[in-house]
Amino acid sequence: LRSLVTALDQSVQGSPQLHVVIGEAGVGKSSLLRQLVPEARLRGAVMVTGRSLETESRAPYGVWVEVIQGLLDQGTAPPRTWPMLERTVPALRSDSSSAGAVPTLDVSQGFLLTQEIVAFLRAASDLRPIALVLEDMHWAHSTSWDVLEHVLAHLTTERVFIALTVRREEAMSGAVRERRQRLSRDERARER
């Protein structure tokens, strides 16, 4: 817990941090991260969680939709329009735009959405420090991993702490291992 609190402190001071918590199923990864809730509150930070689910159809951007919704629910949504995010997070739509169908994103708009997620997180961290927990990333859609890599690469002085949980058996092979290796190239990324 101490290393996570230290990383949270660094992020509150304007040095974004990423921690990957790896462990067996049921070992207490999520419980460990829940212990950060009072620490985040003491530092004036809001802590929100996005979860990946073990399903055949993994929602593109799923954990990020939950994170954005959580920030909105906590009153930490920057006051502006978010045209790409509004397509995936209905609660961001203004009253006038919520009537009628909103077109879904096509593949070519994924990069625009990713950039908008970074802008949203930057603006939210201007309001107050934010701690994001991405649960069960071993089940995340590849787009959620893409966004994570993009976010980490583009945060510089924002007050953002990101922790993700990954099962050990998934972390050691395949796509998850490759993603971890790419994230580890950033000096702000740590594994526990």
Rosetta constraint file for C-alpha pairs under 8 A:
AtomPair CA 1 CA 5 HARMONIC 6.23 0.50
AtomPair CA 1 CA 32 HARMONIC 6.89 0.50
AtomPair CA 1 CA 35 HARMONIC 7.79 0.50
AtomPair CA 1 CA 36 HARMONIC 7.88 0.50
AtomPair CA 2 CA 6 HARMONIC 6.17 0.50
AtomPair CA 3 CA 7 HARMONIC 6.19 0.50
AtomPair CA 4 CA 8 HARMONIC 6.11 0.50
AtomPair CA 4 CA 19 HARMONIC 7.36 0.50
AtomPair CA 4 CA 36 HARMONIC 7.79 0.50
AtomPair CA 5 CA 9 HARMONIC 6.13 0.50
AtomPair CA 5 CA 36 HARMONIC 7.10 0.50
AtomPair CA 5 CA 39 HARMONIC 7.12 0.50
AtomPair CA 6 CA 10 HARMONIC 6.28 0.50
AtomPair CA 7 CA 11 HARMONIC 6.19 0.50
AtomPair CA 7 CA 17 HARMONIC 6.02 0.50
AtomPair CA 7 CA 18 HARMONIC 7.88 0.50
AtomPair CA 7 CA 19 HARMONIC 7.97 0.50
AtomPair CA 7 CA 161 HARMONIC 7.28 0.50
AtomPair CA 8 CA 12 HARMONIC 6.17 0.50
AtomPair CA 8 CA 17 HARMONIC 7.34 0.50
AtomPair CA 8 CA 40 HARMONIC 7.43 0.50
AtomPair CA 8 CA 131 HARMONIC 7.64 0.50
AtomPair CA 8 CA 161 HARMONIC 5.90 0.50
AtomPair CA 9 CA 13 HARMONIC 6.36 0.50
AtomPair CA 9 CA 43 HARMONIC 7.86 0.50
AtomPair CA 10 CA 14 HARMONIC 6.61 0.50
AtomPair CA 10 CA 15 HARMONIC 5.40 0.50
AtomPair CA 10 CA 16 HARMONIC 7.10 0.50
AtomPair CA 10 CA 17 HARMONIC 7.25 0.50
AtomPair CA 11 CA 15 HARMONIC 4.51 0.50
AtomPair CA 11 CA 16 HARMONIC 4.57 0.50
AtomPair CA 11 CA 17 HARMONIC 5.76 0.50
AtomPair CA 11 CA 129 HARMONIC 7.66 0.50
AtomPair CA 11 CA 158 HARMONIC 7.43 0.50
AtomPair CA 11 CA 159 HARMONIC 4.93 0.50
AtomPair CA 11 CA 160 HARMONIC 5.45 0.50
AtomPair CA 11 CA 161 HARMONIC 5.49 0.50
AtomPair CA 12 CA 16 HARMONIC 7.93 0.50
AtomPair CA 12 CA 43 HARMONIC 7.31 0.50
AtomPair CA 12 CA 45 HARMONIC 7.60 0.50
AtomPair CA 12 CA 129 HARMONIC 5.64 0.50
AtomPair CA 12 CA 130 HARMONIC 7.99 0.50
AtomPair CA 12 CA 159 HARMONIC 4.91 0.50
AtomPair CA 12 CA 160 HARMONIC 6.99 0.50
AtomPair CA 12 CA 161 HARMONIC 7.80 0.50
AtomPair CA 13 CA 159 HARMONIC 6.54 0.50
AtomPair CA 14 CA 156 HARMONIC 7.89 0.50
AtomPair CA 14 CA 157 HARMONIC 4.59 0.50
AtomPair CA 14 CA 158 HARMONIC 5.11 0.50
AtomPair CA 14 CA 159 HARMONIC 4.64 0.50
AtomPair CA 14 CA 160 HARMONIC 7.56 0.50
AtomPair CA 15 CA 156 HARMONIC 6.82 0.50
AtomPair CA 15 CA 157 HARMONIC 5.28 0.50
AtomPair CA 15 CA 158 HARMONIC 6.50 0.50
AtomPair CA 15 CA 159 HARMONIC 6.45 0.50
AtomPair CA 15 CA 160 HARMONIC 7.57 0.50
AtomPair CA 16 CA 152 HARMONIC 7.97 0.50
AtomPair CA 16 CA 155 HARMONIC 6.57 0.50
AtomPair CA 16 CA 156 HARMONIC 6.67 0.50
AtomPair CA 16 CA 157 HARMONIC 6.48 0.50
AtomPair CA 16 CA 158 HARMONIC 5.97 0.50
AtomPair CA 16 CA 159 HARMONIC 5.86 0.50
AtomPair CA 16 CA 160 HARMONIC 4.92 0.50
AtomPair CA 16 CA 161 HARMONIC 5.68 0.50
AtomPair CA 16 CA 162 HARMONIC 7.95 0.50
AtomPair CA 16 CA 188 HARMONIC 7.08 0.50
AtomPair CA 17 CA 160 HARMONIC 6.72 0.50
AtomPair CA 17 CA 161 HARMONIC 4.97 0.50
AtomPair CA 17 CA 162 HARMONIC 6.17 0.50
AtomPair CA 17 CA 188 HARMONIC 5.15 0.50
AtomPair CA 17 CA 189 HARMONIC 6.28 0.50
AtomPair CA 18 CA 152 HARMONIC 7.78 0.50
AtomPair CA 18 CA 161 HARMONIC 6.10 0.50
AtomPair CA 18 CA 162 HARMONIC 4.71 0.50
AtomPair CA 18 CA 163 HARMONIC 5.66 0.50
AtomPair CA 18 CA 164 HARMONIC 7.93 0.50
AtomPair CA 18 CA 188 HARMONIC 6.08 0.50
AtomPair CA 18 CA 189 HARMONIC 4.63 0.50
AtomPair CA 18 CA 190 HARMONIC 6.28 0.50
AtomPair CA 19 CA 162 HARMONIC 6.32 0.50
AtomPair CA 19 CA 163 HARMONIC 4.65 0.50
AtomPair CA 19 CA 164 HARMONIC 6.40 0.50
AtomPair CA 19 CA 189 HARMONIC 5.77 0.50
AtomPair CA 19 CA 190 HARMONIC 4.84 0.50
AtomPair CA 19 CA 191 HARMONIC 5.61 0.50
AtomPair CA 19 CA 192 HARMONIC 7.17 0.50
AtomPair CA 20 CA 163 HARMONIC 5.75 0.50
AtomPair CA 20 CA 164 HARMONIC 4.95 0.50
AtomPair CA 20 CA 165 HARMONIC 5.95 0.50
AtomPair CA 20 CA 166 HARMONIC 7.20 0.50
AtomPair CA 20 CA 189 HARMONIC 7.60 0.50
AtomPair CA 20 CA 190 HARMONIC 6.18 0.50
AtomPair CA 20 CA 191 HARMONIC 4.60 0.50
AtomPair CA 20 CA 192 HARMONIC 6.13 0.50
AtomPair CA 21 CA 29 HARMONIC 6.46 0.50
AtomPair CA 21 CA 163 HARMONIC 7.12 0.50
AtomPair CA 21 CA 164 HARMONIC 5.99 0.50
AtomPair CA 21 CA 165 HARMONIC 4.81 0.50
AtomPair CA 21 CA 166 HARMONIC 6.28 0.50
AtomPair CA 21 CA 191 HARMONIC 5.97 0.50
AtomPair CA 21 CA 192 HARMONIC 4.94 0.50
AtomPair CA 22 CA 29 HARMONIC 7.27 0.50
AtomPair CA 22 CA 165 HARMONIC 5.94 0.50
AtomPair CA 22 CA 166 HARMONIC 4.96 0.50
AtomPair CA 22 CA 167 HARMONIC 5.66 0.50
AtomPair CA 22 CA 168 HARMONIC 5.45 0.50
AtomPair CA 22 CA 171 HARMONIC 7.28 0.50
AtomPair CA 22 CA 191 HARMONIC 7.19 0.50
AtomPair CA 22 CA 192 HARMONIC 6.10 0.50
AtomPair CA 23 CA 27 HARMONIC 6.36 0.50
AtomPair CA 23 CA 28 HARMONIC 7.95 0.50
AtomPair CA 23 CA 29 HARMONIC 6.60 0.50
AtomPair CA 23 CA 165 HARMONIC 7.93 0.50
AtomPair CA 23 CA 166 HARMONIC 6.70 0.50
AtomPair CA 23 CA 167 HARMONIC 5.17 0.50
AtomPair CA 23 CA 168 HARMONIC 4.78 0.50
AtomPair CA 24 CA 167 HARMONIC 5.38 0.50
AtomPair CA 24 CA 168 HARMONIC 5.29 0.50
AtomPair CA 24 CA 169 HARMONIC 7.15 0.50
AtomPair CA 25 CA 167 HARMONIC 6.02 0.50
AtomPair CA 25 CA 168 HARMONIC 7.85 0.50
AtomPair CA 28 CA 32 HARMONIC 6.01 0.50
AtomPair CA 29 CA 33 HARMONIC 6.49 0.50
AtomPair CA 29 CA 165 HARMONIC 6.47 0.50
AtomPair CA 30 CA 34 HARMONIC 6.17 0.50
AtomPair CA 30 CA 135 HARMONIC 7.39 0.50
AtomPair CA 30 CA 165 HARMONIC 7.28 0.50
AtomPair CA 31 CA 35 HARMONIC 6.51 0.50
AtomPair CA 32 CA 36 HARMONIC 7.38 0.50
AtomPair CA 33 CA 37 HARMONIC 7.61 0.50
AtomPair CA 33 CA 133 HARMONIC 7.67 0.50
AtomPair CA 33 CA 163 HARMONIC 7.85 0.50
AtomPair CA 35 CA 39 HARMONIC 7.51 0.50
AtomPair CA 36 CA 40 HARMONIC 5.97 0.50
AtomPair CA 37 CA 41 HARMONIC 6.29 0.50
AtomPair CA 37 CA 47 HARMONIC 6.55 0.50
AtomPair CA 38 CA 42 HARMONIC 6.14 0.50
AtomPair CA 39 CA 43 HARMONIC 6.51 0.50
AtomPair CA 40 CA 44 HARMONIC 6.34 0.50
AtomPair CA 40 CA 45 HARMONIC 4.90 0.50
AtomPair CA 40 CA 46 HARMONIC 6.50 0.50
AtomPair CA 40 CA 47 HARMONIC 6.67 0.50
AtomPair CA 40 CA 131 HARMONIC 7.30 0.50
AtomPair CA 41 CA 45 HARMONIC 5.42 0.50
AtomPair CA 41 CA 46 HARMONIC 6.67 0.50
AtomPair CA 44 CA 128 HARMONIC 6.81 0.50
AtomPair CA 44 CA 129 HARMONIC 6.70 0.50
AtomPair CA 45 CA 128 HARMONIC 5.95 0.50
AtomPair CA 45 CA 129 HARMONIC 4.44 0.50
AtomPair CA 45 CA 130 HARMONIC 5.21 0.50
AtomPair CA 45 CA 131 HARMONIC 6.70 0.50
AtomPair CA 46 CA 71 HARMONIC 7.74 0.50
AtomPair CA 46 CA 74 HARMONIC 7.29 0.50
AtomPair CA 46 CA 76 HARMONIC 7.93 0.50
AtomPair CA 46 CA 128 HARMONIC 7.26 0.50
AtomPair CA 46 CA 129 HARMONIC 6.45 0.50
AtomPair CA 46 CA 130 HARMONIC 4.99 0.50
AtomPair CA 46 CA 131 HARMONIC 6.08 0.50
AtomPair CA 47 CA 130 HARMONIC 5.93 0.50
AtomPair CA 47 CA 131 HARMONIC 4.51 0.50
AtomPair CA 47 CA 132 HARMONIC 5.85 0.50
AtomPair CA 47 CA 133 HARMONIC 7.45 0.50
AtomPair CA 48 CA 67 HARMONIC 6.00 0.50
AtomPair CA 48 CA 70 HARMONIC 5.51 0.50
AtomPair CA 48 CA 71 HARMONIC 6.58 0.50
AtomPair CA 48 CA 130 HARMONIC 7.88 0.50
AtomPair CA 48 CA 131 HARMONIC 6.43 0.50
AtomPair CA 48 CA 132 HARMONIC 5.27 0.50
AtomPair CA 48 CA 133 HARMONIC 6.20 0.50
AtomPair CA 49 CA 63 HARMONIC 7.91 0.50
AtomPair CA 49 CA 66 HARMONIC 6.91 0.50
AtomPair CA 49 CA 67 HARMONIC 5.75 0.50
AtomPair CA 49 CA 70 HARMONIC 7.03 0.50
AtomPair CA 49 CA 132 HARMONIC 5.86 0.50
AtomPair CA 49 CA 133 HARMONIC 4.57 0.50
AtomPair CA 49 CA 134 HARMONIC 5.87 0.50
AtomPair CA 49 CA 135 HARMONIC 7.07 0.50
AtomPair CA 50 CA 62 HARMONIC 7.56 0.50
AtomPair CA 50 CA 63 HARMONIC 4.29 0.50
AtomPair CA 50 CA 64 HARMONIC 6.41 0.50
AtomPair CA 50 CA 65 HARMONIC 7.52 0.50
AtomPair CA 50 CA 66 HARMONIC 4.77 0.50
AtomPair CA 50 CA 67 HARMONIC 5.06 0.50
AtomPair CA 50 CA 132 HARMONIC 7.68 0.50
AtomPair CA 50 CA 133 HARMONIC 6.23 0.50
AtomPair CA 50 CA 134 HARMONIC 4.95 0.50
AtomPair CA 50 CA 135 HARMONIC 6.11 0.50
AtomPair CA 51 CA 62 HARMONIC 7.56 0.50
AtomPair CA 51 CA 63 HARMONIC 5.33 0.50
AtomPair CA 51 CA 66 HARMONIC 7.28 0.50
AtomPair CA 51 CA 134 HARMONIC 5.84 0.50
AtomPair CA 51 CA 135 HARMONIC 4.60 0.50
AtomPair CA 51 CA 136 HARMONIC 6.26 0.50
AtomPair CA 51 CA 137 HARMONIC 7.57 0.50
AtomPair CA 52 CA 58 HARMONIC 7.78 0.50
AtomPair CA 52 CA 62 HARMONIC 6.77 0.50
AtomPair CA 52 CA 63 HARMONIC 5.99 0.50
AtomPair CA 52 CA 134 HARMONIC 7.69 0.50
AtomPair CA 52 CA 135 HARMONIC 6.16 0.50
AtomPair CA 52 CA 136 HARMONIC 5.41 0.50
AtomPair CA 52 CA 137 HARMONIC 6.00 0.50
AtomPair CA 52 CA 138 HARMONIC 7.87 0.50
AtomPair CA 52 CA 139 HARMONIC 5.55 0.50
AtomPair CA 52 CA 140 HARMONIC 5.14 0.50
AtomPair CA 53 CA 58 HARMONIC 7.22 0.50
AtomPair CA 53 CA 136 HARMONIC 7.26 0.50
AtomPair CA 53 CA 139 HARMONIC 6.07 0.50
AtomPair CA 53 CA 140 HARMONIC 7.31 0.50
AtomPair CA 54 CA 58 HARMONIC 7.72 0.50
AtomPair CA 54 CA 139 HARMONIC 5.76 0.50
AtomPair CA 58 CA 62 HARMONIC 7.56 0.50
AtomPair CA 58 CA 139 HARMONIC 7.56 0.50
AtomPair CA 58 CA 140 HARMONIC 6.66 0.50
AtomPair CA 58 CA 141 HARMONIC 5.42 0.50
AtomPair CA 59 CA 140 HARMONIC 7.85 0.50
AtomPair CA 59 CA 141 HARMONIC 6.26 0.50
AtomPair CA 60 CA 141 HARMONIC 5.51 0.50
AtomPair CA 60 CA 142 HARMONIC 7.38 0.50
AtomPair CA 60 CA 143 HARMONIC 5.63 0.50
AtomPair CA 60 CA 144 HARMONIC 6.59 0.50
AtomPair CA 61 CA 65 HARMONIC 6.16 0.50
AtomPair CA 61 CA 141 HARMONIC 6.89 0.50
AtomPair CA 61 CA 143 HARMONIC 5.49 0.50
AtomPair CA 61 CA 144 HARMONIC 4.65 0.50
AtomPair CA 61 CA 147 HARMONIC 7.66 0.50
AtomPair CA 62 CA 66 HARMONIC 6.52 0.50
AtomPair CA 62 CA 140 HARMONIC 7.44 0.50
AtomPair CA 62 CA 141 HARMONIC 7.35 0.50
AtomPair CA 62 CA 144 HARMONIC 6.66 0.50
AtomPair CA 63 CA 67 HARMONIC 6.19 0.50
AtomPair CA 63 CA 134 HARMONIC 6.45 0.50
AtomPair CA 63 CA 140 HARMONIC 7.42 0.50
AtomPair CA 63 CA 144 HARMONIC 6.50 0.50
AtomPair CA 64 CA 68 HARMONIC 6.04 0.50
AtomPair CA 64 CA 144 HARMONIC 6.75 0.50
AtomPair CA 65 CA 69 HARMONIC 6.09 0.50
AtomPair CA 65 CA 88 HARMONIC 6.53 0.50
AtomPair CA 65 CA 89 HARMONIC 5.97 0.50
AtomPair CA 66 CA 70 HARMONIC 5.96 0.50
AtomPair CA 67 CA 71 HARMONIC 6.21 0.50
AtomPair CA 67 CA 132 HARMONIC 6.98 0.50
AtomPair CA 68 CA 72 HARMONIC 6.17 0.50
AtomPair CA 68 CA 77 HARMONIC 7.87 0.50
AtomPair CA 68 CA 89 HARMONIC 7.38 0.50
AtomPair CA 69 CA 73 HARMONIC 6.09 0.50
AtomPair CA 69 CA 89 HARMONIC 6.65 0.50
AtomPair CA 69 CA 91 HARMONIC 7.33 0.50
AtomPair CA 70 CA 74 HARMONIC 6.17 0.50
AtomPair CA 71 CA 75 HARMONIC 6.33 0.50
AtomPair CA 71 CA 76 HARMONIC 5.02 0.50
AtomPair CA 71 CA 77 HARMONIC 5.86 0.50
AtomPair CA 71 CA 124 HARMONIC 7.91 0.50
AtomPair CA 72 CA 76 HARMONIC 5.54 0.50
AtomPair CA 72 CA 77 HARMONIC 4.79 0.50
AtomPair CA 72 CA 92 HARMONIC 7.89 0.50
AtomPair CA 76 CA 124 HARMONIC 5.71 0.50
AtomPair CA 76 CA 127 HARMONIC 6.74 0.50
AtomPair CA 76 CA 128 HARMONIC 7.47 0.50
AtomPair CA 77 CA 120 HARMONIC 7.66 0.50
AtomPair CA 77 CA 124 HARMONIC 5.86 0.50
AtomPair CA 78 CA 120 HARMONIC 6.82 0.50
AtomPair CA 78 CA 123 HARMONIC 5.76 0.50
AtomPair CA 78 CA 124 HARMONIC 5.50 0.50
AtomPair CA 78 CA 127 HARMONIC 7.61 0.50
AtomPair CA 81 CA 92 HARMONIC 7.85 0.50
AtomPair CA 81 CA 93 HARMONIC 8.00 0.50
AtomPair CA 82 CA 86 HARMONIC 5.83 0.50
AtomPair CA 82 CA 92 HARMONIC 7.36 0.50
AtomPair CA 82 CA 116 HARMONIC 7.20 0.50
AtomPair CA 83 CA 87 HARMONIC 7.00 0.50
AtomPair CA 84 CA 88 HARMONIC 7.35 0.50
AtomPair CA 84 CA 105 HARMONIC 7.85 0.50
AtomPair CA 84 CA 112 HARMONIC 7.06 0.50
AtomPair CA 84 CA 113 HARMONIC 5.29 0.50
AtomPair CA 84 CA 116 HARMONIC 6.92 0.50
AtomPair CA 85 CA 89 HARMONIC 5.78 0.50
AtomPair CA 85 CA 92 HARMONIC 7.35 0.50
AtomPair CA 85 CA 113 HARMONIC 6.41 0.50
AtomPair CA 85 CA 116 HARMONIC 7.02 0.50
AtomPair CA 85 CA 117 HARMONIC 7.33 0.50
AtomPair CA 86 CA 90 HARMONIC 5.57 0.50
AtomPair CA 86 CA 91 HARMONIC 7.42 0.50
AtomPair CA 86 CA 92 HARMONIC 5.28 0.50
AtomPair CA 86 CA 93 HARMONIC 5.32 0.50
AtomPair CA 87 CA 102 HARMONIC 6.21 0.50
AtomPair CA 87 CA 103 HARMONIC 6.89 0.50
AtomPair CA 87 CA 104 HARMONIC 6.18 0.50
AtomPair CA 87 CA 105 HARMONIC 6.99 0.50
AtomPair CA 88 CA 104 HARMONIC 7.83 0.50
AtomPair CA 89 CA 93 HARMONIC 7.72 0.50
AtomPair CA 90 CA 98 HARMONIC 7.50 0.50
AtomPair CA 93 CA 97 HARMONIC 5.87 0.50
AtomPair CA 93 CA 98 HARMONIC 5.63 0.50
AtomPair CA 94 CA 98 HARMONIC 6.14 0.50
AtomPair CA 95 CA 99 HARMONIC 7.22 0.50
AtomPair CA 98 CA 102 HARMONIC 7.75 0.50
AtomPair CA 105 CA 109 HARMONIC 6.02 0.50
AtomPair CA 105 CA 110 HARMONIC 7.16 0.50
AtomPair CA 106 CA 110 HARMONIC 7.07 0.50
AtomPair CA 109 CA 113 HARMONIC 6.29 0.50
AtomPair CA 110 CA 114 HARMONIC 6.14 0.50
AtomPair CA 111 CA 115 HARMONIC 6.18 0.50
AtomPair CA 112 CA 116 HARMONIC 6.18 0.50
AtomPair CA 113 CA 117 HARMONIC 6.18 0.50
AtomPair CA 114 CA 118 HARMONIC 6.45 0.50
AtomPair CA 114 CA 147 HARMONIC 5.73 0.50
AtomPair CA 114 CA 150 HARMONIC 7.31 0.50
AtomPair CA 114 CA 151 HARMONIC 7.97 0.50
AtomPair CA 115 CA 119 HARMONIC 6.30 0.50
AtomPair CA 116 CA 120 HARMONIC 6.00 0.50
AtomPair CA 117 CA 121 HARMONIC 6.16 0.50
AtomPair CA 117 CA 147 HARMONIC 7.95 0.50
AtomPair CA 117 CA 151 HARMONIC 7.81 0.50
AtomPair CA 118 CA 122 HARMONIC 6.14 0.50
AtomPair CA 118 CA 150 HARMONIC 7.83 0.50
AtomPair CA 118 CA 151 HARMONIC 5.59 0.50
AtomPair CA 118 CA 154 HARMONIC 7.29 0.50
AtomPair CA 118 CA 155 HARMONIC 7.75 0.50
AtomPair CA 119 CA 123 HARMONIC 6.11 0.50
AtomPair CA 120 CA 124 HARMONIC 5.98 0.50
AtomPair CA 121 CA 125 HARMONIC 6.02 0.50
AtomPair CA 121 CA 160 HARMONIC 7.78 0.50
AtomPair CA 122 CA 126 HARMONIC 6.42 0.50
AtomPair CA 122 CA 155 HARMONIC 7.61 0.50
AtomPair CA 122 CA 158 HARMONIC 6.05 0.50
AtomPair CA 123 CA 127 HARMONIC 6.82 0.50
AtomPair CA 124 CA 128 HARMONIC 6.62 0.50
AtomPair CA 124 CA 129 HARMONIC 7.78 0.50
AtomPair CA 124 CA 130 HARMONIC 7.45 0.50
AtomPair CA 125 CA 129 HARMONIC 4.93 0.50
AtomPair CA 125 CA 130 HARMONIC 5.80 0.50
AtomPair CA 125 CA 158 HARMONIC 6.09 0.50
AtomPair CA 125 CA 159 HARMONIC 5.31 0.50
AtomPair CA 125 CA 160 HARMONIC 6.43 0.50
AtomPair CA 126 CA 158 HARMONIC 7.36 0.50
AtomPair CA 126 CA 159 HARMONIC 7.45 0.50
AtomPair CA 128 CA 159 HARMONIC 7.52 0.50
AtomPair CA 129 CA 159 HARMONIC 4.81 0.50
AtomPair CA 129 CA 160 HARMONIC 6.07 0.50
AtomPair CA 130 CA 159 HARMONIC 6.36 0.50
AtomPair CA 130 CA 160 HARMONIC 5.06 0.50
AtomPair CA 130 CA 161 HARMONIC 6.31 0.50
AtomPair CA 131 CA 160 HARMONIC 5.88 0.50
AtomPair CA 131 CA 161 HARMONIC 4.57 0.50
AtomPair CA 131 CA 162 HARMONIC 5.82 0.50
AtomPair CA 131 CA 163 HARMONIC 7.76 0.50
AtomPair CA 132 CA 160 HARMONIC 7.55 0.50
AtomPair CA 132 CA 161 HARMONIC 6.08 0.50
AtomPair CA 132 CA 162 HARMONIC 4.70 0.50
AtomPair CA 132 CA 163 HARMONIC 6.24 0.50
AtomPair CA 133 CA 162 HARMONIC 5.89 0.50
AtomPair CA 133 CA 163 HARMONIC 4.85 0.50
AtomPair CA 133 CA 164 HARMONIC 5.60 0.50
AtomPair CA 133 CA 165 HARMONIC 7.96 0.50
AtomPair CA 134 CA 162 HARMONIC 7.47 0.50
AtomPair CA 134 CA 163 HARMONIC 6.17 0.50
AtomPair CA 134 CA 164 HARMONIC 4.48 0.50
AtomPair CA 134 CA 165 HARMONIC 6.49 0.50
AtomPair CA 135 CA 164 HARMONIC 5.64 0.50
AtomPair CA 135 CA 165 HARMONIC 5.07 0.50
AtomPair CA 135 CA 166 HARMONIC 7.45 0.50
AtomPair CA 136 CA 140 HARMONIC 7.14 0.50
AtomPair CA 136 CA 164 HARMONIC 7.24 0.50
AtomPair CA 136 CA 165 HARMONIC 5.22 0.50
AtomPair CA 136 CA 166 HARMONIC 5.36 0.50
AtomPair CA 136 CA 167 HARMONIC 7.20 0.50
AtomPair CA 137 CA 145 HARMONIC 7.96 0.50
AtomPair CA 137 CA 164 HARMONIC 6.61 0.50
AtomPair CA 137 CA 165 HARMONIC 6.10 0.50
AtomPair CA 137 CA 166 HARMONIC 5.62 0.50
AtomPair CA 138 CA 165 HARMONIC 7.96 0.50
AtomPair CA 138 CA 166 HARMONIC 5.47 0.50
AtomPair CA 138 CA 167 HARMONIC 6.74 0.50
AtomPair CA 138 CA 170 HARMONIC 6.18 0.50
AtomPair CA 138 CA 171 HARMONIC 7.18 0.50
AtomPair CA 138 CA 176 HARMONIC 6.19 0.50
AtomPair CA 140 CA 144 HARMONIC 6.14 0.50
AtomPair CA 140 CA 145 HARMONIC 7.06 0.50
AtomPair CA 141 CA 145 HARMONIC 6.97 0.50
AtomPair CA 142 CA 146 HARMONIC 6.20 0.50
AtomPair CA 143 CA 147 HARMONIC 6.17 0.50
AtomPair CA 144 CA 148 HARMONIC 6.26 0.50
AtomPair CA 145 CA 149 HARMONIC 6.28 0.50
AtomPair CA 145 CA 179 HARMONIC 7.32 0.50
AtomPair CA 146 CA 150 HARMONIC 6.21 0.50
AtomPair CA 147 CA 151 HARMONIC 5.91 0.50
AtomPair CA 148 CA 152 HARMONIC 6.14 0.50
AtomPair CA 149 CA 153 HARMONIC 6.17 0.50
AtomPair CA 149 CA 182 HARMONIC 7.96 0.50
AtomPair CA 149 CA 183 HARMONIC 6.60 0.50
AtomPair CA 150 CA 154 HARMONIC 6.21 0.50
AtomPair CA 151 CA 155 HARMONIC 6.11 0.50
AtomPair CA 153 CA 186 HARMONIC 7.94 0.50
AtomPair CA 166 CA 170 HARMONIC 7.03 0.50
AtomPair CA 166 CA 171 HARMONIC 6.21 0.50
AtomPair CA 167 CA 171 HARMONIC 6.02 0.50
AtomPair CA 168 CA 172 HARMONIC 6.44 0.50
AtomPair CA 169 CA 173 HARMONIC 7.53 0.50
AtomPair CA 170 CA 174 HARMONIC 7.63 0.50
AtomPair CA 170 CA 176 HARMONIC 6.53 0.50
AtomPair CA 170 CA 177 HARMONIC 7.60 0.50
AtomPair CA 171 CA 176 HARMONIC 5.44 0.50
AtomPair CA 171 CA 177 HARMONIC 5.18 0.50
AtomPair CA 171 CA 180 HARMONIC 7.64 0.50
AtomPair CA 172 CA 176 HARMONIC 7.38 0.50
AtomPair CA 172 CA 177 HARMONIC 5.34 0.50
AtomPair CA 173 CA 177 HARMONIC 5.05 0.50
AtomPair CA 173 CA 178 HARMONIC 7.75 0.50
AtomPair CA 174 CA 178 HARMONIC 6.55 0.50
AtomPair CA 175 CA 179 HARMONIC 6.18 0.50
AtomPair CA 176 CA 180 HARMONIC 6.14 0.50
AtomPair CA 177 CA 181 HARMONIC 6.20 0.50
AtomPair CA 178 CA 182 HARMONIC 6.34 0.50
AtomPair CA 179 CA 183 HARMONIC 6.21 0.50
AtomPair CA 180 CA 184 HARMONIC 6.03 0.50
AtomPair CA 181 CA 185 HARMONIC 6.81 0.50
AtomPair CA 182 CA 186 HARMONIC 7.96 0.50
AtomPair CA 183 CA 189 HARMONIC 6.53 0.50
AtomPair CA 184 CA 189 HARMONIC 5.58 0.50
AtomPair CA 184 CA 190 HARMONIC 6.96 0.50
AtomPair CA 185 CA 189 HARMONIC 7.62 0.50
